[in-house]
Every structure is written in structure tokens, then in C-alpha cells.
Amino acid sequence: MGQGRIKRLKSAERLQSEPLKFAELEVCELCDRPIPLALRDAHHLIPKSRGGMVKVFLHRACHKQVHALFTETELARHYSSILALRAHPEMAKFIQWVHHKPSEFNPMTRRSRNKGHT
């Protein structure tokens, strides 16, 4: 654990010491924060396994939260747009919480107990 922790700290320190060019950064479709390249994930609004092709860029934390809350079937049937994702109460609560965090913030994510039970 020691070396991994050191590497992560060095990476975070490097991100803080290098000036970010906001014109080059994508903005997360869910939380509206700039996304550092190291934390940028492409999310298929309809999962690829369900034939989806449209992608949006999300913070890794937001992307992990989407997949912690919803199954691929739920995403394809009910949450295939940014508006639908934002409207879900648990997702809205997460977005409100993460919105004021620094762009480099990447918290641990737990799978919802209700995943697949909506």
C-alpha cells in the first residue's frame, strides 16, 4: 500500500502544481465541473451492450456513481439521458454533494443496495 499511496500523492501534487488550461478541459455533463484528463471517463448514455453509441464525458466519480446506482437495463430503459440521470433522487443528492468538491476529487464509491430494484 505504501508505494501506491506515494504514487497517487505525487500524481495529485503534479496536478496541483501544473496550471490547468480550462479551455482544454471537458466539463462533466452531470456535475458541471472541469474534468482533468486523468479523471475523464466516456459514458455511453445507452450501454454498448444494448446498442448504444452516443457518449458523453463524465468525471470518473460521477461515472462510477451512475454504474453503482443503475443496472445496464435501467440505464437503457429509464436513464438514457443526462436529464433523466440528474432527476433521480440519489443521483441528484450525489451531484449536489460533489459539485463543490475540487475537480481532482475522486471519492470511493459503494454499490447501491437498491441497484436493480427500482
N, C-alpha and C positions, 0 to 999 in steps of 0.2 A: 504493500500500500504506500510505503514511503516514496518510492520513486515516481509512481503515478501521480501522487499528490503534488510533488515538486514540479513535475512536467506541467500539470494543469495550472499551477500558480505562475510559472514562468510564462505560459501562454497568455494567461489573463493579464499579467504585468505588461507583456508586449502589446496587447490590445490597448491597454490604457495609455501606454507611452507613445504609441503611434497616433497621429492625428487622423480622425475618421473623416473621410470625404463623403458627406451626406448625399451629394449628387450621385455618387456611385452606388449607394446602398439601396436595396429594395426596402419597401415598407411592408410590414406584416399586414395581411388583409384582415386579420382578426383583431389585433391589439393596437394597430396603427403606430407601432414603434419601428424605428430603423432596424434592419437586421444585419448584424455583422456577417461577413461571408462564412465564417466558421460555424455559424448557428443558423444558416439558411437551409430550409427543407422545402422541397416541392411536394405539394399535396394535391392529389387527384380528387376533384370535387365528387365525382363518381369513381369508386375504386377501379383500378385497371382490371381486376378480376371480374368486374361487372360491365366491362366495355368502355369505361371512362377514358377520356383523352384530355380533357381540359384540366390544366394545372394552375395553381396559384402558389405564391411563395409565402411561407409562414415561418415565424420563429420556431426553432426546434421545440421550445417549451410548449407553445400553442399547438404544434403538430402532435406532440406526444399526448397532450391533454385530449385532443379530438379522438385519437385512437384508444385512449384509456376509457373514454366515456361511451363510444359507439362501436357497434359491430359494422362490418362491411355492408351487410344487408340494410342496417339502419341508415348508414350514410347514403347508400344508393336510393333508398325509398323516401326518406324523410329529411335528410340533411345534406342535400347535394348543392347547396348554395351557401355563400358566406352569410347572407341574411338569416337563413334557417339555423345555421350553427350559432350565430350570435343570439338568436331568440331563445335557445334552450336555456332554462334557468341555471343549470350547473355550469354551462359554458359561459354564460353572462357573468356569473359570480367569479369565475376564474379570470375572465378578461378584465373585470373591474379591479381585481387584486393585482394582476401582473402589469396592468397599464402604466403604473407609476414606478415600476422597477427599472433599473438600468438596462440598456439594450443587451449587455453581455450576460445578464442574469439568466441562468439555466437551472431551474429547480428540479428536484427529484419528482417523479410522477408515479402515482399509485393507480392501479386499475380500479375502476368503479365497481362496487358490489352489485350495482344495478345494471351493469353492461349486459345488453341483450334482453332486458326485462322491461321495455317501455311499452 
